[in-house]
Amino acid sequence: MEDFERLLEVARRKSAFDRTNPWYSGPGTYLSALKKEVDEVADEIPRHRACYLEDELGDVLWDYLNAVLALEKEAGIRLESVLERALHKYHTRVSGIESGVPWQETKLRQQQELAQEHASTRPDMSGP
């Protein structure tokens, strides 16, 4: 995890630099690159070249981190919250399948809980 923290620090430095450049177009800058990198990972898998595959996976991680950092600034999300949600979501799903609960059943329940969370945090627009 130390390497992850170091990579995150480099990404934070790059994020500050990117926002000062005219080519920067917000999170979309990195989301477009992320799509391209995922395709490059898929292309690399059948070639059985581990070093190239690791390199492409690193590019996916890099663009993902940069997208999250951009969304922190523009959408008010927090990387820590993303990690917490992912941990909770997949811990629950894996624990479920280990206990005989189908993945899809747990996923549906989680989607319902997320919809309830969203509904409870939206401002009441009914007003006077």
N, C-alpha and C positions, 0 to 999 in steps of 0.2 A: 504494500500500500504506500510505502514511502515514494516509490517511483510515480505512482498516480498523483500524489500530492505535489511532487516536483513538476510533473507535466501540467497540472492544473495551474501552478504558479506561472509557468511559461505562457500558458494560454491566457491568463489574466493580463499579463504584460502585453501580449499581442492584441488582446481585445481593446485595451486603452489606445494603442497605436492605430488600430483599424478605424476606430470611430473618428479619427482626425483626417481620414483620407477621402477624397471625392468618389472613389469607386465603391465605397462601403454603402450597402443598401439594406442595412439591418440584418435580422436573422435570416432573411432570404438568401443573403450572400453565402451563408454556410449550409443552408438546407439544400440549395442547388448542388453545391460541392459534395454534400453527403450522399445525395442520390447517385451521383457519378461514381463516388468511391465504393458504394455498395455494389454497383455493377462491376467495378474492377475486381472486387473480392470474388464475386461469382465467376468471373472470367478466369481468375487465377486458380481456383480450386481444382479443376481437372488437370492442370499442368503439373501438379504435385511438386511445387517448388516452395518449400516451407518458408524460406527467407523472404521471398516475394509476397507470399500470402500474409506473413506477419507484418510486412511493411504496409500492405494495403489495409489490413485491419487497424494498424496504427493511424492511417489516414482517416478511417471512419471514426475512430475515437477522437482524433484531433478536431475534425469538423463538427462532431457531436458536441464536444465541450465548448467550442466556439459558438455554436448555435445557442446552447443553454446560457452562456455568458451574455450573449446579445439579448436573449429573452429576459434575463434578469433586469437589464436596463430598460427594455421597452414594454415588458408585460408584467413586471413585478413578481416573477417566479423566483424561487431560490433553488440553487443546485442541491443544497442539503435536503430540501423538501422533496425534490425529484428522487433523490437516493432513498429517502425514508419511505416514500410511497412505493417505489419499486421493490424494496426489501419486504415491506409488509405484503404487497400484492403477491409476489412470487413465493414467499415463505408460506403464505396461506394456501396457495394453489398446490404447491409441492406437498405440504403437510396433508392436504385434502386427498390427493391421489395416493399417498402412502397409507391413508386410512380408508381407502376404498371409495372416496367421493369423486365422481367424475370431474375432470378439469373444467369441462363446459358448464357444469352445475355451479361450481365455485365462481367461475368467471361471470356467469349471469348474475349471481348474488352480488358480486363486487360491482358490476355495472349499475345495478339498482341502488346500491349504497352510494355510489358516486353521484348518481342523479339526485338522490335525496340531499347529499352534501351540497351540491350545486344549488338546488332549490332553496335550501336554508340560508345560503349566503347571498342570494340575489336580493337587491333592495325591493321592498314592497312598492309596486308601481300602482296599486289600486287607489291610493291617496284619497283625500277628501273631495 
